Structures are given as C-alpha cells and as structure tokens.
Amino acid sequence: MFKTMKYCPQYPSEPFATIEAARIWVETFVKWYNDVHYHSAISFTTPNSRHEGLDSQILKSRS
C-alpha cells in the first residue's frame, strides 16, 4: 500500500507540518483506498465491498 500511497497525486510534496496532519492525511487515504478505489486483483471492486461480501452481487450486476 505504501507505493500506492507514495505515487498518488494527492501525496504531499512537502513534509507534514505536524504528526497530527500526517495522521489525518493517512486516515483519509486509507478510507479512500478501502471504500472508493477499485482494485484489479479483486475484479475491480473495493476492499470494503469484498470484506462485506458484496463483491459477487456487484459483479453479477455488471453482467
């Protein structure tokens, strides 16, 4: 996940001002990564939908 994080366009070009700012950024990124970003390894569904068992329903609706 670090490579995905490091190369995402929103990755800051400057160091974080505080540890709290870093935590907020990482928390936001992880939420996006798990809830919004589609992953090719799991048939372009989100990890959260896979975890909740919704991926088969999503894939069926695409057919």
Secondary structure, DSSP 8 states (H G I E B T S, - for coil): -HHHHHTSTTS-SS--SSHHHHHHHHHHHHHHHHHT--BGGGTTB-HHHHHTT-HHHHHHHH-
